[in-house]
Amino acid sequence: MTVRKFCLVKKHFYSEILRGFSHGLPSLAAFGGLILFDLLTKYLSLSAQRLSDLGQPSGLWQCLFGIYGAVKDGYIKSELMKTKFVGKLILYMVLVSAAIQVDTMAGGEGVFLKASWYYLAATEAISIVENLRDAGVQSLDPLLAFIRTKLGGLK
């Protein structure tokens, strides 16, 4: 492959990624919201753990108001959360980029992109429900079991 041909393939690759993301911008924004909600529910879960360790009641409101205390006491570490959050975003972008390329190679139907969005959204939904359960919302256990059953045991 010549250098010129390689540059054309590379240019096409990046243009397809940008085209895929621009068409999926509402999905990308909604997905960003899911990730932020997952982060908030993780904070609630860690706050509940702190309250439990202190022997205090850990209802949802207590967990929400206890987030500051969880940060102060080291249960929530900003560096760790930032690293996990950024790593998750990068991983998701790589997966979506690969799905866009496979769809382009397969004729542009968007099947692989949709499948990757569904998979990522399902894993985020499971994570949110697990975090809320860990924060003391026990009524979500049947929902978690239902989601896992429908997704074939996805964890």
Secondary structure, DSSP 8 states (H G I E B T S, - for coil): --HHHHHHHHHHHHHHHHHHHHHTHHHHHHHHHHHHHHHHHHHHHHHHHHHHHTT----HHHHHHTHHHHHHTTSS-HHHHHHHHHHHHHHHHHHHHHHHHHHHHHTS--HHHHHHHHHHHHHHHHHHHHHHHHTT-GGGHHHHHHHHHHTTS--
